Amino acid sequence: GRTKLNIKLNTNSFIHIFTPSGQKLQTLETHDLAFSLSWVDNETIIYSDGETTHKTNGFVIIHHLKTGDKKIFYTCPLNYKAGDIKVSPDGTKVIFNLRPAFGRTVEHKTVVGNLSTFETKEVGIVGSIAGWLPDNKHVIVATNLNRSMTKKFNDRTGVIAKYNVKEDKLEVIKEAAGFYMLENLSPDGRYLYYGKHTH
């Protein structure tokens, strides 16, 4: 099952899949470092791929491990790459960020998609994504109310918030000066591991 597998990523454009005991199960070749990856189900992964250099597109790929079937779920706009890919607990939806692939010449964006129909849409929240809550309706995110990159961290208002994907609404949980970075959310949605920059 999904919980019995470990994934190790390296910079040689491969995804290595191991058991917890260290036995290699599979090696997948990618076009670039797959720096964001999530499980769809026990046999399927979704990850970022594509060259992430100036004037190129990144991709979000769905890969069925047993059959080897690989499909492009999403083609990033020019100069963007995907990150923070998180699949809902029921395996029906995905949310991810679009970040500049080269420097900071474009604004960050966030995309929500249906894994069955491949329908996607940009949504109003931009920030790091910790994960989905068990209700499959909300994700925990960190964002900033004044995102100017010219401001010092203490001049920004950082928030950790619960985001309603369907209604495109944000409910602030915690707010303070600085910049929050989310790392992980426990499967039951009760615990959150995060960092905070204040200067």
SERO-4910 file (N, C-alpha, C, O; in steps of 0.05 Angstrom, whole numbers):
BEGIN
 pado doro    nc1    nc2    nc3   cac1   cac2   cac3    cc1    cc2    cc3    oc1    oc2    oc3
  Gly    A     16    -24      0      0      0      0     17     25      0     42     24      2
  Arg    A      4     47     -2     18     73     -4     35     78     20     57     89     17
  Thr    A     26     72     44     40     78     68     65     61     72     82     67     89
  Lys    A     69     40     56     93     23     58    115     31     39    135     17     38
  Leu    A    112     53     25    132     60      5    145     87     13    133    104     24
  Asn    A    170     89      6    186    113     10    194    123    -17    199    108    -35
  Ile    A    197    149    -20    206    160    -45    231    177    -40    231    194    -22
  Lys    A    252    173    -55    276    189    -53    280    203    -80    279    190   -101
  Leu    A    285    229    -79    289    245   -103    318    253   -104    330    259    -84
  Asn    A    329    253   -128    357    264   -131    358    283   -154    338    288   -167
  Thr    A    382    293   -159    385    314   -180    393    303   -207    401    318   -225
  Asn    A    392    277   -210    400    264   -236    376    257   -253    377    240   -270
  Ser    A    353    271   -248    329    267   -264    318    239   -262    309    227   -282
  Phe    A    318    228   -238    305    202   -233    289    203   -208    295    218   -189
  Ile    A    267    188   -207    252    183   -182    257    154   -174    252    136   -190
  His    A    268    149   -150    273    123   -141    252    116   -120    248    131   -101
  Ile    A    239     93   -122    218     84   -103    229     61    -88    237     41    -99
  Phe    A    229     63    -61    240     43    -43    219     34    -23    200     48    -17
  Thr    A    223     10    -13    208      1     11    222     14     35    244     23     33
  Pro    A    208     14     58    221     25     82    247     11     90    264     23    103
  Ser    A    249    -14     82    274    -29     89    297    -24     69    319    -34     73
  Gly    A    292     -8     49    313      0     30    314    -15      4    331     -9    -12
  Gln    A    295    -33     -1    294    -47    -26    283    -29    -48    261    -18    -45
  Lys    A    298    -26    -70    289    -10    -92    268    -25   -108    272    -47   -117
  Leu    A    245    -12   -112    223    -24   -127    222    -15   -156    216    -30   -173
  Gln    A    229     11   -160    226     22   -187    242     47   -190    246     62   -170
  Thr    A    252     53   -214    265     78   -220    252     90   -244    249     78   -265
  Leu    A    243    115   -241    230    130   -263    247    153   -272    258    168   -256
  Glu    A    250    155   -298    266    177   -309    248    202   -314    226    199   -323
  Thr    A    258    225   -306    244    250   -311    261    269   -327    285    264   -330
  His    A    249    291   -337    264    310   -352    279    330   -335    299    343   -343
  Asp    A    270    333   -310    283    351   -292    278    341   -264    263    322   -260
  Leu    A    290    353   -244    286    345   -216    257    346   -209    245    368   -210
  Ala    A    244    324   -201    216    324   -193    215    332   -164    214    315   -146
  Phe    A    216    358   -159    219    367   -131    193    367   -116    193    373    -92
  Ser    A    170    361   -129    145    359   -114    130    334   -124    126    331   -149
  Leu    A    121    318   -106    109    292   -113     88    284    -92     92    290    -69
  Ser    A     66    272   -101     46    263    -82     33    237    -93     34    232   -117
  Trp    A     23    221    -75      9    196    -83    -20    202    -90    -34    217    -75
  Val    A    -30    191   -112    -59    192   -119    -73    169   -106    -94    172    -94
  Asp    A    -62    145   -110    -71    121    -97    -47    103    -93    -24    112    -96
  Asn    A    -51     78    -86    -29     60    -80    -11     53   -104     11     43   -100
  Glu    A    -20     59   -128     -5     52   -152      0     76   -170     12     72   -192
  Thr    A     -7    100   -162     -6    123   -180      7    147   -165     -1    153   -142
  Ile    A     25    161   -178     37    185   -167     32    208   -186     27    205   -209
  Ile    A     33    232   -174     31    257   -190     55    275   -182     60    278   -158
  Tyr    A     69    286   -202     93    300   -195     99    322   -216     88    322   -238
  Ser    A    116    341   -208    125    362   -226    147    351   -244    164    336   -235
  Asp    A    148    360   -269    168    352   -287    171    374   -309    158    394   -308
  Gly    A    189    369   -327    194    388   -348    218    406   -342    224    410   -318
  Glu    A    231    416   -362    253    434   -358    244    459   -344    224    471   -352
  Thr    A    258    467   -324    251    491   -308    271    513   -312    283    523   -293
  Thr    A    275    520   -337    294    542   -344    278    564   -358    254    560   -364
  His    A    291    586   -363    278    609   -375    265    601   -402    277    587   -418
  Lys    A    241    611   -407    227    608   -432    219    579   -438    219    570   -461
  Thr    A    213    564   -417    203    537   -421    179    532   -403    173    548   -384
  Asn    A    164    511   -408    141    503   -392    148    480   -374    163    462   -381
  Gly    A    137    481   -349    137    457   -332    112    442   -336     93    451   -349
  Phe    A    111    418   -325     87    401   -327     81    388   -300     98    386   -283
  Val    A     56    380   -297     48    362   -275     40    336   -288     22    335   -305
  Ile    A     53    314   -280     50    288   -293     36    268   -274     42    268   -250
  Ile    A     18    253   -285      6    230   -270     19    205   -281     18    200   -306
  His    A     29    188   -264     44    164   -272     33    140   -257     34    139   -233
  His    A     23    120   -273     14     95   -261     38     76   -260     49     69   -280
  Leu    A     45     68   -235     70     53   -232     70     25   -243     90     16   -254
  Lys    A     47     12   -242     46    -16   -252     46    -17   -282     60    -33   -295
  Thr    A     30      0   -295     28     -1   -324     49     16   -338     54     12   -362
  Gly    A     60     35   -324     79     54   -336     65     76   -351     79     93   -363
  Asp    A     38     77   -351     23     97   -365     29    125   -353     27    128   -329
  Lys    A     36    144   -370     43    171   -361     26    191   -377     26    190   -401
  Lys    A     13    209   -362     -3    230   -375      4    257   -365     11    260   -341
  Ile    A      2    277   -382      5    305   -373    -21    314   -361    -41    316   -375
  Phe    A    -21    319   -335    -45    329   -322    -49    359   -326    -71    369   -329
  Tyr    A    -26    373   -326    -27    403   -328     -1    413   -341     20    404   -334
  Thr    A     -4    431   -360     18    445   -372     21    472   -360      2    489   -362
  Cys    A     43    478   -347     46    503   -334     49    526   -355     59    521   -377
  Pro    A     40    550   -348     45    572   -366     75    577   -370     91    566   -354
  Leu    A     82    592   -390    110    597   -396    124    609   -371    114    627   -358
  Asn    A    148    599   -366    165    608   -344    155    600   -316    165    611   -296
  Tyr    A    137    580   -314    127    571   -289    135    541   -285    138    526   -304
  Lys    A    137    533   -259    139    505   -252    120    500   -229    113    519   -215
  Ala    A    113    475   -225     93    468   -204    107    459   -178    129    448   -179
  Gly    A     95    465   -156    106    457   -130     84    453   -110     61    459   -115
  Asp    A     90    443    -86     71    438    -65     47    422    -74     24    428    -68
  Ile    A     52    401    -90     30    385   -100     18    368    -78     32    352    -65
  Lys    A     -8    371    -73    -22    357    -52    -48    345    -62    -65    359    -73
  Val    A    -51    318    -59    -75    304    -68    -94    302    -44    -85    296    -22
  Ser    A   -120    305    -49   -139    302    -27   -140    274    -17   -133    255    -32
  Pro    A   -148    269      8   -148    242     19   -164    222      3   -157    198      3
  Asp    A   -185    231    -10   -202    212    -26   -191    208    -54   -202    193    -70
  Gly    A   -169    221    -61   -156    217    -87   -170    230   -110   -165    222   -133
  Thr    A   -188    248   -106   -204    260   -128   -195    287   -137   -200    295   -160
  Lys    A   -181    302   -119   -173    329   -125   -144    334   -119   -131    319   -103
  Val    A   -132    354   -132   -105    361   -126   -103    392   -125   -117    406   -140
  Ile    A    -85    402   -108    -79    430   -108    -49    433   -109    -34    418    -97
  Phe    A    -40    454   -123    -11    459   -125     -5    488   -132    -23    502   -141
  Asn    A     19    496   -126     28    523   -132     42    524   -159     54    505   -168
  Leu    A     41    548   -171     57    554   -195     77    575   -186     70    597   -177
  Arg    A    103    569   -190    124    587   -182    141    595   -205    142    580   -225
  Pro    A    155    617   -204    172    625   -226    194    604   -230    207    595   -211
  Ala    A    197    595   -255    218    576   -261    245    589   -264    266    575   -263
  Phe    A    245    615   -267    270    629   -271    268    657   -258    254    674   -268
  Gly    A    282    660   -235    281    686   -221    253    692   -210    239    673   -203
  Arg    A    247    717   -207    221    725   -196    206    743   -216    196    764   -208
  Thr    A    206    736   -241    195    753   -261    165    750   -264    152    766   -278
  Val    A    153    730   -251    124    726   -254    112    722   -226    127    714   -207
  Glu    A     86    727   -223     73    724   -197     67    695   -191     62    679   -210
  His    A     67    688   -166     59    661   -158     29    657   -162     14    676   -160
  Lys    A     21    632   -168     -7    626   -172    -13    599   -158      5    584   -151
  Thr    A    -39    593   -154    -47    567   -143    -69    556   -160    -86    570   -170
  Val    A    -67    529   -165    -85    515   -183    -98    492   -168    -85    478   -153
  Val    A   -124    488   -172   -139    465   -162   -148    449   -187   -157    460   -207
  Gly    A   -146    422   -185   -154    405   -207   -170    381   -199   -167    371   -176
  Asn    A   -186    371   -218   -201    346   -214   -185    323   -227   -180    325   -251
  Leu    A   -178    303   -212   -160    282   -222   -174    263   -241   -161    248   -255
  Ser    A   -201    263   -242   -216    246   -260   -220    259   -287   -216    247   -308
  Thr    A   -228    285   -286   -235    299   -311   -212    316   -322   -213    325   -345
  Phe    A   -190    320   -306   -167    336   -313   -175    366   -315   -160    382   -326
  Glu    A   -198    374   -305   -206    402   -305   -190    416   -284   -187    406   -261
  Thr    A   -180    440   -290   -165    456   -271   -174    485   -271   -186    494   -290
  Lys    A   -169    499   -249   -175    527   -248   -156    541   -228   -148    529   -208
  Glu    A   -149    566   -234   -134    582   -215   -152    591   -193   -176    598   -198
  Val    A   -142    592   -169   -158    601   -146   -145    625   -133   -122    632   -139
  Gly    A   -160    637   -114   -151    663   -103   -130    662    -82   -119    684    -75
  Ile    A   -123    639    -72   -103    638    -51    -75    632    -62    -73    616    -81
  Val    A    -55    645    -52    -28    640    -60    -11    637    -35    -11    655    -18
  Gly    A      3    615    -33     20    611     -9     29    582     -8     22    566    -26
  Ser    A     44    575     13     53    547     15     30    530     25     13    539     41
  Ile    A     29    505     17      7    487     22     16    464     40     35    449     33
  Ala    A      4    461     64     12    440     82     -2    414     75     10    392     77
  Gly    A    -27    415     67    -42    391     60    -72    394     64    -82    415     73
  Trp    A    -86    373     56   -116    373     57   -125    363     85   -111    347     98
  Leu    A   -147    374     94   -160    363    117   -176    338    110   -182    334     86
  Pro    A   -183    321    129   -197    296    122   -224    299    109   -234    280     97
  Asp    A   -236    323    110   -262    327     97   -260    330     67   -281    332     54
  Asn    A   -236    331     56   -232    334     27   -242    360     15   -245    363     -9
  Lys    A   -248    379     33   -259    405     24   -240    429     30   -241    449     17
  His    A   -223    425     50   -206    447     59   -176    439     58   -170    415     61
  Val    A   -159    459     53   -130    455     56   -120    476     75   -131    497     78
  Ile    A    -98    469     88    -84    488    106    -62    501     90    -45    487     78
  Val    A    -61    527     90    -42    542     75    -29    564     92    -40    571    113
  Ala    A     -6    574     83      6    597     94      9    618     72     18    612     50
  Thr    A      1    643     78      3    664     58      9    690     73     12    691     97
  Asn    A     12    711     57     18    737     68     -2    758     57     -8    758     34
  Leu    A    -12    775     75    -32    794     67    -20    817     52    -35    831     37
  Asn    A      5    822     54     19    842     38     45    829     28     65    828     42
  Arg    A     44    819      3     64    800     -7     88    813    -20    105    799    -32
  Ser    A     91    840    -19    112    853    -33    140    841    -25    146    839     -2
  Met    A    155    833    -45    181    821    -40    202    843    -31    224    836    -22
  Thr    A    195    868    -34    213    889    -26    211    895      4    228    909     16
  Lys    A    190    885     17    186    889     46    203    870     62    209    848     53
  Lys    A    212    878     86    225    860    104    204    842    116    180    848    116
  Phe    A    213    818    126    194    799    137    176    811    159    152    805    160
  Asn    A    187    828    176    172    840    198    151    860    188    133    867    202
  Asp    A    154    869    163    135    888    152    112    875    137     94    888    126
  Arg    A    113    848    137     91    833    124     73    821    145     82    816    168
  Thr    A     48    816    138     30    802    156     26    774    147     13    769    126
  Gly    A     37    754    161     35    727    153     12    713    167      5    719    190
  Val    A     -1    695    153    -24    681    164    -22    651    158    -12    643    137
  Ile    A    -31    635    177    -37    607    172    -67    605    170    -81    616    188
  Ala    A    -78    592    150   -107    594    145   -118    567    135   -104    551    124
  Lys    A   -144    564    139   -159    542    128   -173    552    103   -188    571    104
  Tyr    A   -167    539     80   -178    549     54   -199    529     44   -194    506     41
  Asn    A   -223    540     39   -245    524     28   -242    524     -3   -246    545    -16
  Val    A   -235    501    -14   -229    499    -42   -253    505    -60   -251    520    -79
  Lys    A   -276    494    -53   -300    497    -70   -310    526    -70   -317    537    -90
  Glu    A   -310    538    -46   -321    565    -43   -300    587    -47   -307    611    -47
  Asp    A   -275    579    -49   -253    598    -53   -253    619    -30   -251    643    -35
  Lys    A   -255    609     -5   -255    626     18   -233    619     38   -226    595     40
  Leu    A   -223    639     51   -201    636     70   -209    642     98   -221    663    103
  Glu    A   -204    625    117   -209    629    145   -183    630    160   -169    609    162
  Val    A   -175    653    170   -149    656    184   -149    642    211   -168    645    227
  Ile    A   -129    625    215   -125    611    240   -105    625    258   -109    627    282
  Lys    A    -83    635    247    -62    647    262    -50    670    245    -46    667    221
  Glu    A    -45    693    258    -35    716    243    -13    730    259    -16    733    284
  Ala    A      8    738    246     30    752    260     48    765    239     48    757    215
  Ala    A     64    784    248     84    796    230    105    775    223    113    760    240
  Gly    A    113    775    198    133    755    189    123    739    166    105    747    151
  Phe    A    135    716    163    130    699    139    129    670    148    149    659    158
  Tyr    A    106    657    145    103    629    153    110    610    130    105    616    106
  Met    A    123    588    137    129    567    117    118    541    128    126    532    150
  Leu    A     99    529    114     87    504    123    102    480    113    112    480     90
  Glu    A    105    460    130    120    436    122    102    412    119    102    398     98
  Asn    A     85    406    139     69    382    137     45    383    156     46    397    176
  Leu    A     24    369    149      0    367    164     -5    338    170     -2    320    153
  Ser    A    -12    332    195    -17    304    203    -42    293    187    -60    309    181
  Pro    A    -43    267    182    -66    256    166    -93    262    178   -113    265    163
  Asp    A    -95    264    204   -121    270    216   -127    300    218   -148    308    227
  Gly    A   -108    317    208   -112    346    207   -110    360    234   -117    384    235
  Arg    A   -100    346    254    -99    358    281    -73    373    287    -73    391    304
  Tyr    A    -51    365    273    -25    376    280    -12    387    255    -14    376    233
  Leu    A      2    409    258     15    423    236     44    430    244     49    440    265
  Tyr    A     62    423    226     91    430    230     97    454    211     93    452    187
  Tyr    A    106    476    223    112    500    207    136    515    217    145    511    240
  Gly    A    146    533    200    168    550    207    159    579    204    139    584    191
  Lys    A    174    598    216    167    626    214    192    643    212    210    641    229
  His    A    194    660    192    215    680    190    206    707    200    183    715    194
  Thr    A    222    719    216    214    745    227    233    768    220    228    791    227
  His    A    255    761    207    273    783    199    291    773    176    308    788    166
***
